[in-house]
Amino acid sequence: MKRTKHYDKQIYEKENKIKIAFIVLLAFLIGLYTGLAINYLELQEKDANITEKYIEIDSLKETIDIQQQEIQKLKEEGKVYGFGR
């Protein structure tokens, strides 16, 4: 009988260690998944912002080109002086 109690105690201790390890692993996986999800969402937001900036830059480049063409026309007509270009 004494041997059975000792054996049961060892099994109980091993079960508790396994439960604790499982809980720690589960908490780690939940934290990891949450962190990855948040990182993914932040990267999507940054990517959208970068795309918007590229569109804005392209629009500004087009505006500059149009204005330079207008200045060139005015220079050719002799209506603008002293711009240096």
N, C-alpha and C positions, 0 to 999 in steps of 0.2 A: 504494500500500500504506500509505503514511504517513497518508493521508487516512482510510482505513478504520479504522486504529487509533484515531485521534482521535475518529471518529464512534462507535466501539464504547465508548470510554471515557466519552463523554457519555451514551450510552444506559445504561451500567452505573451511572453516578452518579445519573441520574434514577430508575432502578429502585430504587436504595438509598433515595433520598429518599422515594419512594412507599411502600416497605416500612416505613420508619420512621414516616411519617405514618399509615399503616394501623395499625401497632402502637399508637401513641399514641391514636388514635381508638378502637380496640378496648378499651384499658385504661380510657379515659374512660367508655365506654359500660358496661363491666362495673361500674365504681365507681358510676356513676349508678344503674344498676339495683339494685345492692345497697343503696345508700342509700335509694332509694324503697321497696324491699321492707321494710327495717327500720323506716322511718318509718310505713308502712302498718300493720305489726304493732303498733307502739307506740300508734298512734291507736286501733286496735281494743281494745287492753288498757285504755286510758284511757276509752273509751266504755263498756266493760263496768263499770269501776269507778264511773263516774258513774251508770249505771243502777242499780247496787247501792245507791249512796248515796240516790238518789231513793226507792227502795223502802223503805230504812231510815227515811228522813224521814217518808214517808207512814205507816209503821207507828207511829212515835213520835207523830205527830199524832193518829192514831186512839186510841192509849193515853191521851193527854192529854184528848181529848174524852170518853172513857169515864170517866176519873177525875173530870172536872169534872161530869159527869152524876151520878155517885155522890155527890159532895160536895153538889150541889144537892138531891138526894133527902134526904140526911141533914140539911141545913139546914131543909128543909121539914118534916121530922119533928121538928125541934128537938133533934137529937142532936149537932150541931156548932155551936160558937160561935166568933166572933172571927177568921174567915178574911179578912174585909175585902172579899170579892167577893159 
